[in-house]
Structure formats: structure tokens, C-alpha cells
Amino acid sequence: MPADFYFAIEVILNGLMAGVLYSLVALGFVLIFKASGIFNYAQGVMALFAAMTLVGIMNGQVPFAHLFNAIFGTEIHYFGWQVPALFAILLTTLVMVVFAWAVQRYIFRHLVGQEPIILFMATIGLAYFLEGVGDLMWGSDIKTLDVGLPQGASFWIEEQTAFLGGEDFFGFFIDQLDIVAAGVAIVLVAVLVAFSQYTKQGRAMRAVADDHQAALSVGISLNYIWILVWSLAGFVALVAGIMWGAKSGVQFSLSLIALKALPVLMLGGFTSIPGAIVGGLIIGVGEQLFEFLVGPLVGGATENWFAYVLALLVLVFRPQGLFGERIIERV
């Protein structure tokens, strides 16, 4: 086989890895939309806030240090200790659970029964509020996130595949962090699917998703379910924030990963957890392979628009996405 064939295989493999990272963000959207019908525009900012909080806790940074120093004239920025990564992740998870409770208690509890566009606008306001709070708490500088995940090319894979393409091919270049992200995504999806199918809380979430009034009539607490859903979405945002933050640094542009999740949702369906994964893989492979094959012919930079064009084509023929539930309204 010529070396170009193996280069194409390498592009596909890297596309699969990139698609997994897109899927991790899309999962948070699916969880909230499936249980409450709310399209959470703030999911990307939640990933940013979770990553910033994790870095702040690990480094022993004083929250709101810049604000306190400006008010009281002090110069305090750090507590002087370092927190182990695993313990910091547990503390950050607790912060995201408290955040979920606050969102339900002070925002969406007062918007029950409102039109979907009002709920969507509320999540836009939540996104900008959370971004501002994150700036005040932890500062706007770019942060390095190191939780012990391996990074850089896998030399073992390069060595084992170098013989495939002869002298012009030096082996598949696969990032170790992408491999870890793929494994984490597989485990996360398996756990979420098992949770929704085989636990009492998961069945209650599905009941709320199907019919709020029917769920209320059998004694299911909507407040409890929505806090649970936002907590799960916050945890998924933390996982996505860790992977993206470790890959490209924790910075405010991290919140824009939500835009990359939109084509994934359109393709896989807004109500399907497996659809979020499959949609992410299709988008990841599609944009990488399209750039590899067609990009040089049209001037490159096709990754910026390919996913949206593909999602648009899917919506024309199947508006609910590949795995979404068909919605039938009788009039």
C-alpha cells in the first residue's frame, strides 16, 4: 500500500479522537434537553468554569483574590498549599453540584411553564453570568491544567506501525491524551446509559422527559430530578473541561467548544446519549478527512464550516437527527 493510504488512515484515527472530545461536550446538552426540554447554551461555559475551578483548587488559589485585593489593598493570591488532583476533582464536582442546586433554586424554579425561547434566553444570561463570575474568582489569564494525564504522541504506536508504509511513512501519530479521552468517553456513556435504564433515579428522569404532568401525578419531584440532571451535566462539563483544558490550556476561548457541539447534536439528535457519541465521531472523522482530501483544492480551512454544512444536510432530510425521537404533533 502507498504511504498516502496510511496517512488517510491516520487522519481518520485522529478524527475519531477529535470526535470523542466533541461528544463529551454534547453529552451535557443531551442530558439537560432530554429531561427538561431546555437547550442549555451555558454548557460550554460550564466546562470552562469547571476547568478554572479545578486549576484554582489544585494551585491553592484564593477565590476572588483580585477583587479582595482591590477593595482592601492586600496582595494575597495563594493559600500556600497544593491540592492533589484527585481530591481537587472531587471538590470541583461538589462545586458543580452546588451550582446545579443554585441554578434550579434561583432561576428555573421561577420559570416553570414558560415558553422554550424564554428558557433558552435564561441559559444565555446564565452563560455570561458564569463567565463573569469565573473571571472574578480565578482571573482571566491562561492556565495550565495538569492532572497527570499522558500527553504527546504515542511512540509505541508509531514504532509498531512504522513498517506499514515503507520509507515514506513513519507510523501513526496518535496523541496519548486523545486515547485517554476516548476511553473516558466510552466509560462515561456506558455509565450514563446504565444509570438511565436500570436505576430508580434514571427511570424517573426518563418519566419526566416523557411527560412532566404524568411524572408529577405518580409522586416524582421535578425539582429533585432537575437538580440531578444539572448535576450530571455539570460533572460531564468537568470531564470535558479536564480533557480540553489539558489539551489546549484553560482559557476563555474554551467556552466556544459549545459551538462545535451544535453540529454533533443536530446530527446525533438532541435526546440521544449514544447519538451524541456517534454524531461526534462522524463530525470528527468527516471534517478531518474532508480537510485532508478536499481542503488543498479549495484553499484549506474547511474544518471551520464542514460540520455545520453536514448538519444542515442531515436536518433537511431528517430534522430529528439520526438517533433523535420523531416528534408528532396532532392539530
C-alpha positions, 0 to 999 in steps of 0.5 A: 500500500502507498504511504498516502493510504496510511496517512488517510488512515491516520487522519481518520484515527485522529478524527475519531479522537477529535470526535470523542472530545466533541461528544463529551461536550454534547453529552451535557446538552443531551442530558439537560434537553432530554429531561427538561426540554431546555437547550442549555447554551451555558454548557460550554461555559460550564466546562470552562468554569469547571476547568478554572475551578479545578486549576484554582483548587489544585494551585491553592488559589484564593477565590476572588483574590483580585477583587479582595485585593482591590477593595482592601489593598492586600496582595494575597493570591495563594493559600500556600498549599497544593491540592492533589488532583484527585481530591481537587476533582472531587471538590470541583464536582461538589462545586458543580453540584452546588451550582446545579442546586443554585441554578434550579433554586434561583432561576428555573424554579421561577420559570416553570411553564414558560415558553422554550425561547424564554428558557433558552434566553435564561441559559444565555444570561446564565452563560455570561453570568458564569463567565463573569463570575469565573473571571472574578474568582480565578482571573482571566489569564491562561492556565495550565491544567495538569492532572497527570494525564499522558500527553504527546504522541504515542511512540509505541504506536508509531514504532509498531506501525512504522513498517506499514508504509515503507520509507515514506511513512513513519507510523501513526501519530496518535496523541496519548491524551486523545486515547485517554479521552476516548476511553473516558468517553466510552466509560462515561456513556456506558455509565450514563446509559446504565444509570438511565435504564436500570436505576430508580433515579434514571427511570424517573428522569426518563418519566419526566422527559416523557411527560412532566404532568404524568411524572408529577401525578405518580409522586416524582419531584421535578425539582429533585430530578432537575437538580440531578440532571444539572448535576450530571451535566455539570460533572460531564462539563468537568470531564470535558473541561479536564480533557480540553483544558489539558489539551489546549490550556484553560482559557476563555476561548474554551467556552466556544467548544459549545459551538462545535457541539451544535453540529454533533447534536443536530446530527446525533439528535438532541435526546440521544446519549449514544447519538451524541457519541456517534454524531461526534465521531462522524463530525470528527472523522468527516471534517478531518478527512474532508480537510485532508482530501478536499481542503488543498483544492479549495484553499484549506480551512474547511474544518471551520464550516464542514460540520455545520454544512453536514448538519444542515444536510442531515436536518433537511432530510431528517430534522430529528437527527439520526438517533433523535425521537420523531416528534408528532404533533396532532392539530 
